[in-house]
Amino acid sequence: MADLNVLGLALLARALAAGGGAFGRHEALLALLREDAWAALAAAARGGGLAALAGACQAALALYCTLGSAVLLQARAGGRGGPPICL
């Protein structure tokens, strides 16, 4: 299961990097990334060892590079009650 988490995190980071500014044109997808991505990243980072933590940090960086400072508020708040990761 941990390998699937690492693969999923790597795919998320690549998709964010490839999509770039296009995410800003799709409000529903943008809202999903803002609201649910941090909680999912925190959950994956907590349960998958060092590789999953590294993948979560890579995906968090990709989220920041894609969405800018608007996503930092979610990271500092810890998503949905979880601890902030990689910040």
C-alpha distances in whole Angstrom, upper triangle without the diagonal:
4,5,5,6,9,10,11,13,14,15,17,19,20,21,23,25,26,27,29,31,31,29,32,33,31,31,29,26,27,27,24,23,25,24,20,19,19,18,15,15,16,13,10,13,13,10,8,11,14,12,11,14,16,14,15,19,19,18,20,23,23,23,26,28,27,29,31,32,31,27,28,30,26,25,28,27,24,23,23,24,21,22,23,21,22,25
4,5,5,6,9,10,11,12,14,15,17,19,20,21,23,24,26,27,30,30,28,31,33,31,31,29,26,27,27,23,22,24,23,20,18,18,17,14,13,14,11,8,10,11,8,5,8,10,8,7,11,12,11,12,15,16,16,18,20,21,21,24,25,26,27,29,30,29,26,26,28,25,23,25,26,22,21,22,23,19,20,20,18,19,22
4,5,5,6,9,10,11,12,14,15,17,18,20,21,22,24,26,29,29,27,30,32,30,31,29,25,27,27,24,22,25,25,21,19,19,19,15,15,16,14,11,12,14,11,8,10,11,9,8,12,12,11,13,16,16,15,18,20,20,21,24,25,25,27,29,30,30,26,27,29,26,24,27,28,24,23,24,25,22,23,22,20,20,24
4,5,5,6,9,10,10,12,14,15,16,18,20,21,22,24,27,26,24,28,29,27,28,26,22,24,25,21,20,23,22,19,17,18,17,13,13,15,13,10,12,14,12,9,12,14,11,9,13,14,11,13,16,16,15,18,20,19,20,23,24,23,25,27,29,28,25,26,28,25,23,26,27,23,22,23,24,21,22,22,20,20,24
4,5,5,6,9,10,10,12,14,15,16,18,20,21,22,25,25,23,26,28,26,26,24,21,22,22,19,17,20,19,16,13,14,14,10,10,11,10,6,9,11,9,7,10,12,9,7,10,11,9,9,13,13,12,14,17,16,17,20,21,21,22,24,26,25,22,23,24,21,19,23,23,19,18,19,21,18,19,18,16,17,20
4,5,5,6,9,10,11,12,14,15,17,18,20,21,24,25,23,26,28,26,27,25,22,22,23,20,18,21,21,18,15,15,16,12,11,13,12,8,9,12,11,8,10,10,6,5,9,9,6,8,11,11,10,13,15,15,16,19,20,20,22,24,25,25,22,22,25,22,20,23,24,20,20,21,23,19,19,19,16,16,19
4,5,5,6,9,10,11,12,14,15,16,18,20,23,23,21,25,27,25,26,24,21,22,23,20,18,21,21,18,16,17,17,14,13,15,15,11,12,15,14,11,13,13,10,9,12,11,8,11,13,12,11,15,16,15,17,20,20,20,22,24,26,26,23,24,26,23,22,25,26,23,22,23,25,22,22,21,18,19,22
4,5,5,6,9,10,10,12,14,15,16,18,21,20,19,22,24,22,23,21,17,18,19,16,15,18,18,15,12,14,14,11,10,13,13,9,12,15,14,12,14,15,12,10,12,12,9,10,13,12,10,13,15,14,14,18,18,18,19,22,24,23,20,22,24,21,19,23,23,20,19,20,22,20,21,19,17,18,21
4,5,5,6,9,10,11,12,14,15,17,20,20,18,21,23,21,22,20,17,17,19,16,13,16,17,14,11,12,13,10,8,11,11,8,9,13,13,11,13,13,10,8,9,9,5,6,9,8,6,9,12,10,11,15,15,15,17,19,21,21,17,18,21,18,16,20,21,18,17,19,20,18,18,17,14,14,17
4,5,5,6,9,10,11,12,14,16,19,19,18,21,23,22,23,22,18,19,21,18,15,18,20,17,14,15,16,13,11,15,15,12,12,16,16,13,15,14,10,9,11,10,6,8,10,8,7,11,12,10,12,15,15,15,17,19,22,22,19,20,23,21,19,22,24,21,20,22,24,21,21,19,16,16,19
4,5,5,6,9,10,10,12,14,17,17,16,19,21,19,21,20,16,17,19,16,14,17,19,16,13,15,17,14,13,16,16,13,15,18,18,16,18,17,14,12,14,13,10,11,13,10,9,12,13,11,12,16,16,15,17,20,22,22,19,21,24,21,20,24,25,22,20,23,25,23,23,21,19,18,21
4,5,5,6,9,10,10,12,15,15,13,16,18,17,18,17,13,14,16,13,10,14,15,13,10,12,14,11,10,14,14,12,14,17,17,16,18,17,15,12,14,13,9,9,11,9,6,10,11,8,9,13,13,12,14,16,19,18,15,18,20,17,17,20,21,19,17,19,22,20,20,18,16,16,18
4,6,5,6,9,10,11,14,15,13,16,19,18,19,19,15,15,17,15,12,15,17,15,11,13,15,13,11,14,16,13,14,18,18,17,18,17,14,12,13,11,8,9,9,6,4,8,8,6,8,11,10,10,12,15,17,17,15,16,19,17,16,20,21,19,18,21,23,21,20,18,15,14,17
4,5,5,6,8,10,14,14,13,17,18,18,20,20,16,16,19,17,14,17,19,18,14,16,19,16,15,18,19,17,17,21,21,19,21,19,16,15,16,14,11,12,13,9,8,12,11,8,10,13,12,11,14,16,19,20,18,19,22,21,20,23,25,23,21,24,26,24,24,22,19,18,20
4,5,5,6,8,12,11,10,14,15,14,17,16,12,13,16,14,12,15,17,16,13,16,18,16,15,19,19,17,19,22,22,21,23,22,19,17,18,17,13,14,15,12,10,12,13,9,10,13,12,10,13,16,19,19,17,19,22,20,19,23,24,22,21,23,26,24,24,22,20,20,21
4,5,5,6,9,9,8,11,14,13,15,15,11,11,14,13,10,13,15,15,12,14,17,15,14,17,19,17,18,22,22,21,23,22,19,17,18,16,13,13,13,11,8,10,10,6,7,10,9,6,9,12,15,15,13,16,18,17,16,20,21,20,18,21,24,22,22,20,18,17,19
4,6,5,9,10,10,13,15,16,18,18,15,14,17,17,13,16,19,18,15,17,20,18,16,20,22,19,20,23,24,23,24,22,19,18,19,16,14,14,14,11,9,11,10,6,8,10,8,7,11,13,16,17,15,17,20,19,19,22,24,22,21,24,27,25,25,22,19,18,19
4,6,9,9,10,13,14,15,18,18,15,15,18,17,15,18,21,20,17,19,22,20,19,22,24,22,22,26,27,25,26,25,22,21,22,19,16,17,17,14,12,15,14,10,12,14,11,9,13,15,19,19,18,20,23,22,22,25,27,25,24,27,29,28,28,25,23,22,23
4,6,6,6,10,11,11,14,15,11,11,15,15,13,15,18,18,16,18,21,19,19,22,24,22,23,27,27,26,28,27,24,22,23,21,18,18,18,15,13,15,14,10,11,13,11,8,11,14,17,17,16,19,21,20,21,24,25,24,22,25,28,27,27,24,23,22,23
4,6,7,8,11,12,14,16,13,12,15,15,13,15,18,18,16,18,21,20,19,22,24,23,23,27,28,27,28,27,24,23,23,21,18,18,18,15,13,14,12,9,9,11,8,5,8,11,14,15,14,17,19,19,19,22,24,23,22,25,27,26,26,23,22,21,21
4,5,6,8,10,12,14,12,11,14,15,13,14,18,19,17,19,22,22,21,24,26,25,26,29,31,30,31,30,28,26,26,24,22,21,20,18,16,16,15,12,11,12,10,6,8,10,14,14,14,17,19,19,20,23,24,24,22,25,28,27,27,24,24,23,23
4,5,6,7,10,12,10,10,13,14,13,15,18,19,17,20,23,22,21,25,26,25,27,30,31,30,32,31,28,27,27,25,22,22,22,20,17,18,17,14,13,14,13,9,10,13,16,16,16,19,21,20,21,24,25,25,23,25,29,28,29,26,25,25,25
4,5,6,8,9,7,6,10,11,9,11,14,15,14,16,19,18,18,22,23,23,24,27,28,28,30,29,27,24,24,24,21,19,20,18,15,15,15,12,10,12,12,8,8,12,14,13,13,16,18,17,18,21,22,22,19,22,25,25,25,23,22,22,22
4,6,7,10,8,6,10,12,11,11,14,16,15,18,20,20,20,23,25,25,26,29,30,30,32,31,29,27,27,26,23,22,22,20,17,17,17,14,12,13,12,9,8,11,13,11,12,16,17,17,18,21,22,22,20,22,25,26,26,23,23,23,23
4,6,9,9,8,11,13,13,14,17,18,18,20,23,23,23,26,28,27,29,32,33,33,35,34,32,30,30,29,26,25,25,23,20,20,20,17,15,17,16,12,11,14,17,15,16,19,20,20,22,25,25,25,23,25,28,28,29,27,27,27,27
4,6,6,6,9,10,11,12,14,16,16,19,21,20,21,24,25,25,27,30,31,31,33,33,31,28,28,28,25,23,24,23,19,20,20,17,15,17,17,13,12,15,18,15,16,19,20,19,21,24,24,24,21,22,26,26,28,26,26,26,26
4,6,5,6,9,10,10,12,14,15,17,19,19,21,23,24,25,27,29,30,31,33,33,31,28,28,28,25,23,24,23,20,19,21,18,15,17,17,14,12,15,17,14,14,18,18,17,19,22,21,22,19,20,24,24,26,24,25,26,25
4,5,5,6,9,10,11,12,13,16,17,17,19,21,22,23,25,27,28,29,31,32,30,27,27,27,24,22,24,23,19,19,21,19,16,18,19,15,14,17,18,15,15,19,18,17,19,22,21,21,17,18,22,23,25,23,24,25,26
4,5,5,6,9,10,10,11,14,16,15,16,19,20,20,22,25,26,26,28,28,26,23,24,24,21,19,21,20,16,16,18,15,12,15,16,12,11,15,17,14,13,17,18,15,18,21,20,20,16,18,21,22,23,22,22,23,23
4,5,5,6,9,10,10,13,15,15,16,18,20,20,22,24,26,26,28,28,26,23,23,23,21,18,19,18,15,15,16,14,10,12,13,10,8,12,13,11,10,14,14,13,15,18,18,18,15,17,20,20,22,20,20,21,21
4,5,5,6,8,10,12,13,14,16,18,19,20,22,24,25,26,28,29,27,24,24,24,22,19,20,20,17,16,18,16,12,14,16,13,11,14,14,11,10,14,13,11,14,17,16,16,13,14,18,18,20,19,20,21,21
4,5,5,6,7,10,11,11,13,15,16,17,19,21,22,23,26,26,24,21,21,22,19,17,18,18,15,14,17,15,12,14,16,14,12,15,16,13,11,15,15,12,14,17,16,15,12,13,17,17,19,18,18,20,20
4,6,6,5,8,10,10,11,13,15,15,17,19,21,21,23,23,22,19,19,19,16,14,15,15,11,11,13,11,8,11,13,10,9,12,13,11,9,12,13,10,12,15,15,14,11,13,16,16,17,15,15,17,17
4,6,6,7,10,11,12,13,15,17,18,20,22,23,25,24,23,20,20,20,18,15,16,16,13,11,14,13,9,10,13,11,9,11,11,8,6,9,9,7,9,12,12,11,9,11,14,15,16,14,15,16,16
4,6,7,8,10,11,13,14,16,17,19,20,22,24,25,24,20,20,21,19,16,17,18,15,13,16,16,12,14,17,15,12,14,14,11,9,12,11,7,10,13,11,10,7,8,12,13,15,14,15,17,17
4,6,6,6,9,10,11,12,14,16,17,19,21,22,21,18,17,19,17,14,16,17,13,12,16,15,12,14,17,15,14,16,16,14,11,13,13,9,11,14,12,11,7,8,12,12,14,13,14,16,17
4,6,5,6,9,10,11,12,14,16,17,19,19,18,15,14,16,13,10,12,13,9,9,12,11,9,11,14,13,12,14,15,13,10,12,13,9,9,13,13,11,8,10,13,12,13,12,12,14,15
4,5,5,6,9,10,10,12,14,16,18,18,17,14,13,14,13,9,11,12,10,8,11,12,9,11,14,14,13,14,14,13,9,10,10,7,6,10,9,7,5,8,10,9,10,8,8,11,12
4,5,5,6,9,10,11,13,15,17,18,18,14,13,16,14,11,13,15,12,11,15,15,13,15,18,18,16,18,17,16,12,13,13,9,9,12,10,7,5,6,8,7,9,9,10,13,14
4,5,5,6,9,10,11,12,15,16,15,12,12,14,12,9,12,14,11,11,14,14,13,15,18,17,17,19,19,18,14,15,16,12,12,15,14,11,9,10,12,10,12,11,11,14,16
4,5,5,6,9,10,11,13,13,13,9,9,11,9,5,8,10,8,8,11,12,11,13,16,16,15,17,17,17,13,14,15,12,10,13,13,10,9,11,13,10,11,10,8,10,13
4,5,5,6,9,10,12,13,13,10,9,11,11,7,10,12,11,10,13,15,13,15,18,18,18,19,19,18,14,14,15,12,10,12,12,8,8,10,10,7,7,7,6,9,12
4,5,5,6,9,11,13,13,10,10,13,12,9,12,15,13,13,16,17,16,18,21,21,21,22,22,21,17,17,18,15,13,15,15,11,10,11,11,8,10,11,10,13,15
4,6,6,6,9,11,10,6,7,10,9,7,10,12,11,12,15,16,15,18,20,20,20,22,22,22,18,18,20,16,15,17,17,14,13,14,15,12,12,13,11,13,16
4,6,6,7,8,8,5,4,8,8,6,8,11,11,11,14,15,15,17,19,20,20,21,22,22,18,17,19,16,14,16,16,13,13,15,15,11,11,11,8,10,13
4,6,7,9,11,8,7,11,11,9,12,15,14,14,17,19,18,20,23,23,23,24,24,24,20,19,20,17,15,17,17,13,14,15,14,10,10,11,9,12,15
4,6,9,10,8,9,12,12,11,14,16,16,16,19,21,20,22,25,25,26,27,27,27,23,23,23,20,18,20,20,16,17,17,16,13,13,15,13,15,18
4,7,7,5,7,10,10,10,13,14,15,16,18,19,20,22,24,25,25,27,27,27,23,23,25,22,19,22,22,18,19,19,19,16,16,16,14,15,19
4,6,6,6,9,10,11,13,14,15,16,19,20,21,23,24,26,27,27,28,28,25,24,26,23,20,22,23,19,20,21,21,17,16,17,14,14,18
4,5,5,6,9,10,11,12,14,15,17,18,20,21,23,24,25,26,26,27,24,23,25,23,20,22,23,20,21,23,22,18,17,16,13,13,16
4,5,5,6,9,10,10,12,14,15,16,18,20,21,22,24,25,26,27,23,23,25,23,20,22,24,21,21,23,23,20,19,18,14,14,17
4,5,5,6,9,10,10,12,14,15,16,18,20,21,22,23,24,24,20,20,23,20,17,20,21,18,18,19,20,16,16,15,12,12,16
4,5,5,6,9,10,10,12,14,15,16,18,20,21,21,22,22,19,18,20,18,15,17,19,15,16,18,18,15,13,12,9,9,12
4,5,5,6,9,10,11,12,14,15,16,18,20,20,21,22,19,18,21,19,16,18,20,18,18,21,21,18,16,14,11,9,13
4,5,5,6,8,10,10,12,14,15,16,18,19,20,21,18,18,21,18,16,19,20,17,17,20,21,18,17,15,11,11,14
4,5,5,6,9,10,10,12,14,15,16,17,18,18,15,15,17,15,12,15,17,14,14,16,17,14,13,11,8,8,11
4,5,5,6,9,10,10,12,14,15,15,16,17,14,13,16,15,11,14,16,14,15,18,18,15,13,11,7,6,9
4,5,5,6,9,10,11,12,14,15,16,18,15,15,18,16,14,17,19,17,17,20,21,18,17,14,11,9,12
4,5,5,6,9,10,10,12,13,15,16,12,13,16,14,12,16,17,15,14,17,19,17,16,13,11,10,12
4,5,5,6,9,10,10,11,12,13,9,10,13,11,9,12,14,12,12,15,17,15,13,10,8,7,9
4,5,5,6,8,10,10,11,13,10,10,14,13,11,14,16,15,15,19,20,18,16,13,11,9,10
4,5,5,6,8,10,12,13,11,12,15,14,13,16,18,17,16,20,22,20,19,16,13,12,13
4,6,5,6,8,10,10,7,9,12,11,10,14,15,14,13,17,19,17,17,14,12,12,12
4,5,5,5,7,8,6,7,11,11,10,12,15,14,14,18,19,18,17,14,13,11,11
4,6,6,9,11,10,11,14,14,13,16,18,18,18,21,23,22,21,17,16,14,14
4,6,9,10,9,12,14,14,14,17,19,19,17,21,23,22,22,18,17,16,16
4,7,6,6,9,11,11,12,15,16,16,15,18,21,20,20,17,17,16,15
4,6,6,8,10,12,12,14,16,17,16,19,21,21,20,17,16,15,14
4,5,5,7,10,10,11,13,15,15,18,20,19,18,15,15,15,13
4,6,6,8,10,11,12,14,13,16,18,18,18,15,16,16,14
4,5,5,6,9,10,11,10,13,15,15,15,12,13,13,12
4,5,5,6,8,10,10,14,15,14,13,10,11,11,9
4,5,5,6,8,9,12,13,13,13,10,12,14,11
4,6,5,6,5,8,10,11,11,8,11,13,11
4,5,5,6,10,10,9,8,5,7,9,8
4,5,8,11,10,10,8,6,9,10,8
4,6,8,7,8,8,7,10,13,11
4,6,6,5,5,4,8,11,10
4,6,6,8,7,10,13,13
4,6,9,10,12,16,16
4,7,9,12,16,15
4,6,9,13,13
4,6,10,10
4,7,7
4,6
4
